[in-house]
């Protein structure tokens, strides 16, 4: 798990069993959030919906950008996206859900009632 704001890492935690590849995927996901201005899972489904290819159509190198779940924007109302939180280690849709559940809990939002 990694939290970055304005290019500065504020938090990083590597769980036992994680490795350098997880950190590399987090970096790719955070790059995608900053570029696409949306969650990486949204970017993933946008590519599928539009029949586009990340490298060919968006011109984003897959070694540097990851359009798979697990990256989420940090947004300030009235300002915009100032950073990204990323995680890696589960199936990409589960990475995304982990972030949604964690952020919702931190903000006191009950997703079952929304």
C-alpha positions in Angstrom: 0.0 0.0 0.0 1.4 3.4 -0.9 0.0 6.9 -0.5 1.5 9.8 -2.6 0.5 13.4 -2.6 2.0 16.0 -5.0 4.8 13.6 -5.8 5.8 13.0 -2.2 5.3 9.6 -0.7 3.5 10.0 2.6 3.0 6.3 3.5 4.2 2.9 2.3 3.6 -0.5 3.8 4.9 -3.8 2.3 3.1 -6.7 3.9 5.0 -9.9 4.7 5.3 -11.9 1.4 5.2 -8.8 -0.8 8.0 -8.1 -3.2 9.5 -5.6 -5.6 7.0 -6.4 -8.3 4.1 -5.3 -6.0 5.9 -1.9 -5.6 6.4 -1.7 -9.3 2.7 -2.3 -9.9 1.7 0.3 -7.4 3.9 2.8 -9.2 2.3 2.0 -12.5 -1.2 2.4 -11.0 -0.3 5.7 -9.3 1.1 7.0 -12.7 -2.2 6.0 -14.4 -4.3 7.8 -11.8 -2.3 11.0 -12.3 -2.6 10.7 -16.0 -6.1 9.5 -16.5 -7.5 11.5 -13.5 -9.6 8.5 -12.4 -9.3 5.2 -10.7 -7.3 2.6 -12.5 -10.2 0.2 -12.6 -12.3 2.9 -14.3 -9.4 3.3 -16.8 -9.4 -0.4 -17.3 -13.1 -0.6 -18.1 -12.9 2.6 -20.2 -10.3 0.9 -22.5 -12.5 -2.2 -22.8 -15.6 -0.2 -23.5 -14.0 1.9 -26.2 -12.1 -1.0 -27.7 -8.8 0.8 -27.2 -5.3 -0.3 -26.4 -3.4 1.5 -23.6 0.0 1.6 -25.4 -1.3 2.2 -29.0 -4.3 4.5 -28.4 -3.4 6.2 -25.1 0.4 6.1 -25.9 1.1 5.0 -22.3 3.9 2.5 -21.9 2.7 -0.5 -20.0 6.0 -0.7 -18.1 5.2 2.7 -16.6 1.3 2.8 -16.5 -1.1 0.2 -15.2 -4.8 0.3 -16.2 -5.9 -2.4 -13.8 -7.6 -2.1 -10.4 -5.8 -0.9 -7.4 -5.1 2.8 -7.9 -7.4 5.5 -6.6 -7.2 9.3 -6.8 -6.9 11.5 -3.7 -9.1 14.5 -4.4 -9.7 17.8 -2.6 -13.1 19.3 -3.4 -12.6 22.5 -5.4 -9.0 21.7 -6.1 -8.9 18.4 -7.9 -6.7 15.3 -7.8 -3.6 15.9 -5.6 -2.3 12.4 -5.3 -3.0 8.7 -5.5 -3.2 5.7 -3.3 -2.3 2.3 -4.7 -2.2 -1.3 -3.6 -1.1 -4.5 -5.2 -1.1 -8.2 -4.2 -4.6 -9.4 -4.7 -6.5 -9.9 -8.0 -6.8 -6.4 -9.5 -10.5 -6.0 -8.8 -10.0 -7.1 -5.2 -7.1 -4.5 -4.9 -9.7 -1.9 -6.0 -12.3 -3.1 -3.6 -9.8 -3.0 -0.7 -9.2 0.6 -1.5 -12.9 1.5 -1.8 -13.7 -0.3 1.5 -10.7 1.3 3.4 -11.4 4.8 2.1 -15.1 4.5 2.8 -14.4 3.3 6.3 -11.9 6.2 6.9 -14.5 8.7 5.7 -17.3 7.2 7.7 -19.3 6.2 4.6 -21.5 3.1 4.8 -21.6 1.7 1.3 -24.5 -0.6 2.2 -26.7 2.5 2.7 -25.4 4.6 -0.3 
